[in-house]
Amino acid sequence: MTLLKSLMGAAAAMALSAGAALAEPALIFDLGGKFDKSFNEAAFTGAQRWADETGGSFREIELQSEAQREQALRRFAEAGANPIITMGFAMADPLSNVAPDYPDTKFVVVDVTWIAGDNIRQIGFAEHEGSYLVGMLAAMASKSGTVGFVGGMDVPLIRHFGCGYAQGVKSVSPDAKIIANMTGTTPAAWNDPVKGSELTKAQISQGADVVYAAAGGTGVGVLQTAADEGILSIGVDSNQNHLHPGKVLTSMLKRVDVAVYDAMKAGGEVETGVFVLGLAEDGVGYALDDNNAALISPEMKAAVDAAREQIISGELKVTSYYENDSCPVLDF
Amino acid sequence: MDKMPKWADVVLIPLISLILAAALSALVILAIGEDPVAAVRLMVSGALGSTYGWGYTLYYATNFMFTGLAVAVAFHARMFNIGGEGQAMLGGLGVALMCLYVPWPHWTLALIGASTLAALFGAAWAAIPAWLQAKRGSHIVITTIMFNFIASAVLNYVLVNLMRPQGSMDPATARFPEPVHLPTLHELLAPIGINFSKAAPANVSLLVAVAACVLVWLLIWRTRLGYEIRAYGHSETGALYAGISPVRITMIAMLISGGLAGMMAINNVMGEAERLVLNATEGAGFIGIAVALMGRSHPFGVFLAAILFGFLYQGGAELALWTSIPRELIVVIQALVILFTGALDNMVRMPLEKLFLSLRKGRA
């Protein structure tokens, strides 16, 4: 099968006259959609910044179905796009299937670190480290001693976020109560702000006064409800502090935009291999800007920055959910 | 009773509905500043202009044939099976279990085994709502749609906690072993000298789907059971009077329906992905409703409607790849076709019936 697939190309490439022989980069958004205010939008922001700075242009597609994953990869590769940047762990399998057929094309994948391939740049993030920091902030800002976590789809990646967060909370106040909910079990959970809002209300009724949303587009509903109900929220992936100034405690930054920007800037010469970006590489972090400056006291900032240094130096170890598929301080 | 000639019912009404949907879609595309003619040309050439396009069109069509037939069989017994989505998910689970845990020597045997278990799982998932309907009168529309959510939760649990390979992030099973790989149309057509695109996912299950169309036709119009199903669908009291058991017909029709929906998994799970992913069905169960409506619950109509929807899906993908038409608008275009051919059927039918009636009066 793979042998046959590696032979393929000619017929399909002939059919494709629309965009033949362009060496521009291509960006494949995951099912959540380009404007999810979070993960995919961060990629778009990075790509747009590259386009604005260089005057270049890039191809893009928002996936609609599972079968399109491989289809989009192949069509872009045959059209000569280079590099081809893909978003999300669901691309791992299609990519490991397609990449060997196009050895001259460079592929970049975000949130995947475990596949084989000489022409793939795999970028992972140490989300648990960033989540740990915002967890500390949440515990320090909470008056009730109860904090919430709203995840998107119930997958290990999101438990990974939640686990780092819980460890951060517990490090500040060991008695704190953490309420964790997942929005759903299907990819629709990445884009369900109404459900996010309901979960937030439920957590508020249980006493939560800071809620961390790690849920893609669903998080928009979490942040909105938190602002409406007068409690604090924590955004994710992109800096979401500006969505409700003064109501969003901080955002757990995952610099997908930088990863995409760097890949596009490097173009076809992009370095391949596995790259895990943590606090040390500024791949993750927490957002501090004018919108939330009043919410973060100097003591909070000092405590978090100290923890950041300790994590970077290895003094403080945040347990990753992946290590044994469970979290020491939180049950999901 | 005879308001219209049959050809008008079967050909003219869907055609007019399609033209109306296309016209509205063109206006939508114009409104966002794109060229509708170029868009249509791209859709047609992308979906039908190459064996590559055909391969994707037929792949999607195979899914819709199974789910369309599933809905159609239930329709004949006057039942609305909205649970095709969940039944197909469970069918996928059956396929995955068969392919992963049984050492098949050859794909033909694997196909038989996998489709049997897929059909059994799909039928089992339809059996509970069917039993509730038959014995308790719980409305099947409500129960089947609820069962979609349960199926999705079950699948999620199984994939995340039981079948996900150690160390993998993606909530999906491992890849199926090489012997259960189903031949694609490329591999099937190569011996007879047709060079079909190697990249397209259309595979041997297309033939299974076509065979299913024929079998459903035989069942509904050429067997005693089919007659009973239709009789029950036309009049429950009449059927009861004729000695047809409503419980039996409800159960049998829904089991067949669920089995057909479950068998969709041999195409999308075994034929294309070659592993079970979380969102494998992608709404094909719901598209099946539109396909059955448009196909007038006739297997041949379902066959044609499935190809039309396959075209819309693949054409839509091409639009997404090569134009800046946002994907939401592509969904709008697909939805307009569903709306006009399915839901707004009477809008075209009634004036047309009047027209034919007045024509007939004029002649008399």
Interface residues (C-beta under 8 A of the other chain):
Chain A: M1 L4 K5 L7 M8 G9 A11 A12 M14 A15 A18 G19 L31 G33 R59 I61 E62 Q64 S65 E66 A67 Q68 E70 Q71 A72 R74 R75 F76 F89 A90 A92 D93 D111 V112 W114 D154 V155 P156 L157 T185 T186 P187 Y322
Chain B: L42 S45 G49 S50 T51 Y52 G53 Y56 Y59 Y60 S152 A153 L155 N156 Y157 V160 G167 S168 M169 D170 P171 A172 R175 E178 H181 H186 E187 N195 S197 K198 A199 P201 N268 E272 A273 R275 V277 L278 N279 A280 E282 Y313 G316 A317 A320 L321 W322 P326 R327 I330 V331
